[in-house]
Amino acid sequence: MELLGEEHPDTANSLFVLALLLKDQGAYAEARSLLERALEITKQVFGEEHPYTKTVRTNLAYVERSETSGFFRGLLHRLLPRRSS
């Protein structure tokens, strides 16, 4: 078995795939952390303008937006009175 190391493109891809699975499960904080690590690797390996770097960055933005909207949705749910049926 060969170890690829923390800066290898396949390591970034593994982090990316795991982050997408976590995002789909609603684990946004964990997904964001992995995507941030994957983004750092892809920027170092491929550069800022590489399509894969842009893909990782786009997914990171999506997770951050989902985190924020979930926070505000929960806040509104707690603050607004419930409507009777």
N, C-alpha and C positions, 0 to 999 in steps of 0.2 A: 504494500500500500504506500502510495506516495502522498506526502503532505504538501499542500499547495501554498500555504502561508496566508497571512492576513491581507496581503496586498495583491493577491492573484485575482484576475477577472472572474474565475469560477467561484471564488469565495464571495465576491460581490453579487454574482448571480444567485448563489444559494441564499444569501441574506435577502435579496430581492424577492425570491419566490416565497420564502418563509414569511416575509412581511406581508405579501399579498394574501396568504392564508390567514394570518392574524387579522388583517383588515376585514376580510370577509366574515370573520367571527366577531367583529366589533371590538377587538382588542387594539384600539387605535394608538395608545401610548407605546405599546410594545412594537407595533408596526412602524411607528414613526422613528423609534430608536434604531431599528434595523435598517430602515431606508436611509437614515442619516449616515450610518456607517457605509452602506453600499454606495451612496452618492460620493462620499470622500474617496473611496477606492476608484470608482469609475472616472472621477475628475482627474485623479493622478495617472491612471493607466491610459485613458482614452482622450482626455481633454474636455474642456467645458462644452464644446460645440458638437461633440459626437452624438449621434442619434440615441445610443443606449444611455448615455449620461442624461440626455433630455428626457428619456422615458422614466428613468429613476426619479428625476426632479419633479416631473409631472405627477407621478404617483405619490410622492411625498407631499406635494401641495394638496392633492385630493384627500389624503389622510388628515392633514392639518385642518382642512375645511370641514371634514366629517367630524373631527374632534370638537371643533368650535360649534358647529350646528347642533351636535348632540348636547353640549353643555347648555346652550341657550334654550334648546327644546326642554330640557329637564328643569331649567330655572323657571321658564314660563309655566310649566306644568305645576310647579310648586307654588308659584305666586298668584296665578289666576284662579279665581273661584271656579269650582266645577259647575257645569250647567246641568240642571235636572232634566231628565228625559221626559 
